[in-house]
Amino acid sequence: MDTWQLEYIVTAAHHSNLTSAARELHISQSTLSRTIASVSAQIGTPLFQRGKKLILTPVGERYVRTAQQILEIKRQTYRQINSIYGSGDNFFSIGLSPHTDSQVLLSMLEHFQEEYPQVRMNITESYSLEAAKMVARNQLDISIGIQTSDFEYSGSLRFIPSFWITYVIAISDINAAARGGAVSYDYSVGDSELSYEDHIPSKSLVSLKDIPFVGMDERALGTLKLKGIFKDVGFNPIQIATAAQITLAKRMIREYNATGLVPIDSCKSGDGLRYFRCDPEIQVLKGFYVRKDYRITAMVSTFIKEYSQAMRKFYPLSVSVRNENFMNYFEPETI
């Protein structure tokens, strides 16, 4: 069922902007513009008014309403087809990042498939912001990311928390501001009686305002969350670059004589960085996004619990700082 033109027009109408719509669709502006022109020519009248902002004409409004209905029928039809072939309750789709999230999945997938040998999963690798939007648009059932409400569609989603991630300040060790910082944090080494606060000294976020800052990719939910925190505390960093993964961010911090925020689990000795606790402390919730009307089956519930347990193993230092396992309270019938 080829409905790509409908999807293009509906997305353009939602954003009222060619650039934003093309970015979401992962196509060029010229491709989107040609599609709009082609569909307008087919029906014999413009769908959008001329101008900088995409504003629907009366005909365009009718077209978009009908297109939305057709796309919903398509989604429901495919789900019914899956059900006919015995894969309704054995099928779900999930979106996750191609970095740590994919590694977590590989670590637990074999055991999960032994429990549910008939399971069929559609796995989409994507940045967490786009994956959450795909869940809201009924293109995915589940996505994994940081809890935040600072993005469109968030009102139609439910967040299922898994655990807290603690962020720390990383500074290049050749920067004067790095003096006195910890070279690593490993609660399993040395004096087990020492706390997180004993291991790592603290530093005010605002004190970093004049140091070049390496941020995380704008397409990650964690970036939106951190931006909100920065605004609340009055921290306006001099951002010189962004990175798509933590390893790259740390390398850029070191090479650019800069600073940035990284999960405490990435604090390793010998990486040319010094670490400080954030003042104020920064902790964010990682977990799962589903639509509010999504029915969580026993199989999906098991997947969420086992994936959550596997994630905690990838973030042992964060878990050691704030060990709160939300899965103890999670049951499918309560969602």
Protein Blocks (a to p, Z undefined) as FASTA:
>chain_A
ZZklmmmmmmmmmnopaklmmmmnopafklmmmmmmmmmmmnopafbdcdjbdcddfklm
mmmmmmmmmmmmmmmmmmmmmmmnopmmmgccddddfklmmmmmmmmmmmmmmmmmmbcc
ddddddfklmmmmmmnopafbdcddddfkbghklmpccddfbdcdddddddfkbfklgop
afbdcfkgcjfkbcfklmpccddfklmmmgccddddfkbfklmmmmmmmmmnopacddfb
dcfbfklmmmmmmmnopaddddfklpcghklpacddddddddddddddddfklccdfklm
mmmmmmmmmmmmmmmmlmmmmccdfklmgcfklZZ
